[in-house]
Amino acid sequence: MFERFTDRARRIVVLAQEEARMLLHKEIDTEHLLLALIHQDGPAARSLASLGAPVDAIRQETLELIGTGAIAPAGHMPFTMACRKILELALREAMIHGGEKVDDLHILLAIIRHGEGIAADQLAKHGVQASALRAAAESASEPGIQRTFAGYVAVYFEDLPAVERDASPILADTSFVYANKATAEDQASRWHEVRKVVFALKAGEFFAVTAGGTRMPQFGNFLDYTAAVEAAKTAGLSEPGVAIMSPEVRDVTARAADGSLVVIGQSTEWVRRTIEPLLVETV
C-alpha cells in the first residue's frame, strides 16, 4: 500500500506511530493519524489553519480524550481496523482527485469520510468539512488565489430550547457576512448571537461585486476573494459587497404545433448562493 504514498504521507504514518508510542498505546488508531497531521507542516495542516480550525485546541482535546497507557509497547505496533480503513480511503481520495499518490491531505479527507472515531469526532466538533478542506487546498496549490474567506454573521434560533441552539443556527440576515466583528454585533443586537463563519467556493462558482446586494456583472467574475473585495472597494458603488454566484441550469422550452411545451435545450443562469457556512464557531 505505502508505495502509493508520497514521502510526506509516509512521514505522517511514521509520526502517528511515534505519537502512539509516546502515549504508551499498543495500536496506531485514527487519533494518532490526526495528531501527526496537525504536527507535520503540510497541505493538511495549512488547510486546517486557513479555515480557522483551532488546531491547538483539537490536539489538546484529543490528547485529553485518549489519555496515556500504563506500559510502554514493545515490538511491532499494528494499525487498528479503523486506521487501516482510513489509509485505504486515502487511496480512493487520491484517485477521485486525479492523483497518482496519496498525500497528507488525502489522509485528512479520509478521516472525515470515514466519519467514525475520536479523530472524526474532533474534526466534526470544530466544523471541519471535506468541501472546505478541498477548496482551501486548491487555494494553497495556487499561490495568491484565495477561494475561502472568513467573516461574522448574526444568528438567531427561532424559539429553540437552549440545548438545541448550537445544532440549528439560523442566519439573521442571509445577505451579509461582515469582516468586522463589531458591525456584526450591531446587527446581532436585535437577535441573539454573533458567529464566525468560513465559506469556500464550490465547483463552477465565482465571487462577484455587488451593490446593495445586487450583482454588478460589469466588474467581472473572480476566483480570488481578495481581488473581488478590492474591486468592490474601488468601484465607487453604494453599499459595495461581494457575493458567491452559483450556476443554475434551467430548461429552455418552446411551444409545439399542438400547443404543448417541449424542452429544446438548457441555459445556465447565475444566482446568488444561499449562505452555507462551512465552519461555524461561537465568537
C-alpha positions in Angstrom: 0.0 0.0 0.0 2.6 2.5 1.1 4.4 2.5 -2.3 1.4 4.7 -3.4 2.1 7.2 -0.6 4.2 10.4 -1.0 7.2 10.8 1.3 5.1 13.4 3.2 2.3 10.9 3.7 4.7 8.2 4.8 6.1 10.6 7.3 2.6 11.1 8.7 2.3 7.3 9.2 5.7 7.3 11.0 4.7 10.2 13.1 1.4 8.5 14.0 3.4 5.5 15.3 5.6 7.8 17.3 2.6 9.6 18.8 1.2 6.2 19.8 4.5 5.1 21.4 4.9 8.3 23.3 1.4 7.9 24.7 2.1 4.2 25.6 -0.6 2.9 23.4 -0.5 -0.6 21.9 -2.0 0.2 18.5 -2.0 3.1 15.9 -5.5 4.5 15.7 -7.3 7.3 13.9 -6.5 9.8 16.6 -2.7 9.2 16.2 -3.1 10.0 12.5 -4.8 13.2 13.3 -2.2 14.2 15.9 0.5 13.5 13.2 -1.3 15.6 10.6 -1.5 18.5 12.9 2.1 18.2 13.9 3.5 18.0 10.4 3.7 21.2 8.3 2.0 20.2 5.1 -1.1 20.9 3.0 -3.4 19.2 5.5 -2.2 21.3 8.5 -2.1 24.5 6.4 -5.6 23.9 5.0 -6.9 23.4 8.5 -5.3 26.7 9.6 -6.6 28.6 6.6 -10.1 27.6 7.6 -9.6 28.9 11.1 -9.8 25.5 12.7 -8.3 25.7 16.2 -5.6 23.1 15.7 -4.0 23.6 19.1 -7.4 23.1 20.8 -8.1 20.0 18.6 -4.7 18.5 19.6 -5.2 19.2 23.4 -8.8 17.9 23.4 -7.7 14.7 21.5 -4.9 14.1 24.0 -7.3 14.5 26.9 -9.7 12.1 25.4 -7.3 9.3 24.6 -5.1 9.6 27.7 -1.9 7.5 28.2 -1.3 3.8 28.7 0.4 2.1 31.6 3.2 0.1 29.9 5.5 1.0 27.1 4.7 -1.1 24.0 7.4 -3.4 22.7 8.0 -4.7 19.2 5.7 -4.3 16.2 2.9 -1.8 16.6 -0.2 -2.7 14.5 -2.9 -0.5 13.0 -6.4 -0.7 14.3 -9.1 -1.8 11.7 -10.4 1.8 11.6 -6.9 3.2 10.9 -6.4 0.6 8.1 -9.8 1.6 6.6 -8.7 5.3 6.6 -5.5 4.6 4.8 -7.5 2.6 2.2 -10.0 5.5 1.9 -7.0 7.9 1.4 -6.1 5.9 -1.7 -9.6 6.4 -3.0 -9.5 10.1 -2.2 -6.2 10.4 -4.2 -7.8 8.6 -7.2 -11.0 10.8 -7.0 -8.9 13.9 -7.3 -6.8 12.5 -10.2 -3.7 12.0 -8.1 -1.4 9.0 -8.6 -0.2 9.1 -5.0 -1.6 9.7 -1.5 -0.6 12.9 0.2 -1.3 14.0 3.8 -4.5 15.9 2.7 -6.0 12.7 1.4 -5.5 11.1 4.8 -7.2 14.0 6.5 -10.1 13.8 4.0 -10.3 10.1 4.5 -10.7 10.6 8.3 -13.7 12.9 7.6 -15.1 10.5 5.0 -14.8 7.5 7.4 -16.8 9.6 10.0 -16.1 7.3 13.0 -13.7 7.5 15.9 -12.2 10.2 18.0 -10.4 11.9 15.1 -13.5 12.3 13.0 -15.5 13.4 16.1 -13.0 16.2 16.9 -13.0 17.5 13.3 -16.8 17.4 13.2 -17.0 19.2 16.6 -15.0 22.1 15.2 -16.9 22.3 12.0 -14.3 21.0 9.6 -15.9 19.7 6.4 -14.4 18.0 3.4 -15.6 20.6 0.9 -14.0 23.4 2.8 -10.7 21.5 3.0 -10.7 20.8 -0.7 -11.3 24.5 -1.5 -8.6 25.5 0.9 -6.1 23.0 -0.6 -6.8 24.4 -4.1 -6.0 27.9 -2.9 -2.8 26.6 -1.3 -1.8 24.9 -4.6 -2.3 28.2 -6.5 -0.4 30.9 -4.6 -2.2 34.2 -4.4 -5.6 32.6 -5.1 -8.0 32.8 -2.2 -11.1 30.7 -2.6 -12.1 30.8 1.0 -13.0 33.7 3.3 -14.0 34.3 6.9 -16.3 36.8 8.5 -19.0 37.3 11.1 -22.8 36.9 10.9 -25.7 37.4 13.3 -27.7 34.3 14.1 -31.0 33.5 15.9 -32.7 30.3 16.8 -36.5 30.5 16.3 -37.6 29.7 19.9 -35.4 26.6 20.1 -34.5 25.3 23.6 -31.0 26.3 24.6 -29.7 22.8 24.4 -30.6 22.6 20.7 -29.4 26.0 19.6 -25.8 25.1 18.7 -27.1 22.4 16.3 -29.6 24.7 14.5 -28.4 28.3 14.0 -30.3 30.4 11.5 -28.6 33.4 9.9 -30.3 36.6 10.9 -29.5 38.1 7.5 -28.6 35.7 4.7 -27.3 38.5 2.5 -24.4 39.8 4.6 -21.3 38.5 6.1 -19.3 41.2 7.9 -15.5 41.3 8.0 -15.7 43.4 11.1 -17.0 41.7 14.3 -18.3 44.9 15.8 -20.5 45.5 12.8 -22.0 42.1 13.1 -22.6 42.7 16.8 -24.6 45.8 15.9 -26.8 43.6 13.7 -27.0 40.9 16.4 -28.4 43.4 19.0 -31.8 42.5 17.5 -31.2 38.8 17.6 -29.1 36.5 19.9 -25.5 35.8 18.9 -22.6 36.5 16.6 -20.9 33.6 14.9 -17.6 33.4 12.9 -18.0 31.7 9.6 -15.8 30.4 6.8 -17.0 30.0 3.3 -15.4 28.4 0.2 -16.2 28.3 -3.5 -17.8 25.1 -4.9 -17.2 23.8 -8.4 -18.4 26.3 -11.0 -18.8 29.2 -8.6 -17.2 32.6 -8.5 -17.1 35.8 -6.5 -18.9 38.8 -7.9 -19.1 42.5 -6.9 -22.4 43.7 -5.6 -24.1 47.0 -4.8 -26.8 46.9 -2.1 -26.9 43.1 -2.5 -27.4 43.2 -6.3 -24.7 41.7 -8.6 -22.8 44.1 -10.8 -21.6 41.9 -13.7 -19.7 44.7 -15.4 -16.9 44.3 -12.8 -16.2 40.7 -13.8 -16.0 37.4 -12.1 -13.4 36.4 -9.6 -12.0 33.1 -8.2 -9.9 35.2 -5.8 -11.8 36.6 -2.9 -9.2 39.3 -2.1 -9.3 40.5 -5.7 -13.1 40.7 -5.6 -13.0 42.8 -2.4 -10.5 45.2 -3.9 -12.7 45.6 -7.0 -15.7 46.3 -4.8 -13.8 48.9 -2.7 -12.6 50.8 -5.8 -15.8 50.6 -7.8 -17.3 53.7 -6.2 -20.6 51.9 -5.6 -23.2 52.5 -2.9 -23.2 49.7 -0.3 -20.4 47.7 -2.1 -20.1 44.0 -1.3 -19.0 40.6 -2.6 -21.3 37.6 -3.2 -20.8 34.0 -4.3 -22.6 33.2 -7.5 -23.7 29.7 -8.4 -24.7 28.2 -11.7 -28.3 27.2 -12.1 -29.2 25.1 -15.1 -32.8 25.6 -16.4 -34.7 24.0 -19.2 -35.4 26.1 -22.4 -38.9 25.4 -23.7 -40.9 26.2 -26.8 -44.5 25.6 -27.8 -45.0 22.8 -30.3 -47.6 22.8 -33.1 -50.1 21.1 -30.9 -49.8 23.8 -28.3 -47.7 21.7 -25.8 -44.4 22.9 -24.3 -41.3 20.9 -25.2 -37.8 21.2 -23.9 -35.5 22.3 -26.7 -32.3 22.9 -24.7 -30.9 24.2 -21.4 -29.5 27.5 -20.3 -27.3 28.5 -17.3 -28.2 31.4 -15.1 -26.1 32.7 -12.3 -27.9 33.0 -8.9 -26.7 34.3 -5.6 -25.9 31.3 -3.4 -27.8 31.0 -0.2 -25.3 31.3 2.6 -23.9 27.9 3.7 -21.2 28.4 6.2 -18.7 25.5 6.1 -17.3 26.2 9.5 -19.2 27.9 12.3 -17.8 28.9 15.7 -19.3 30.7 18.6 -17.4 34.0 18.9 
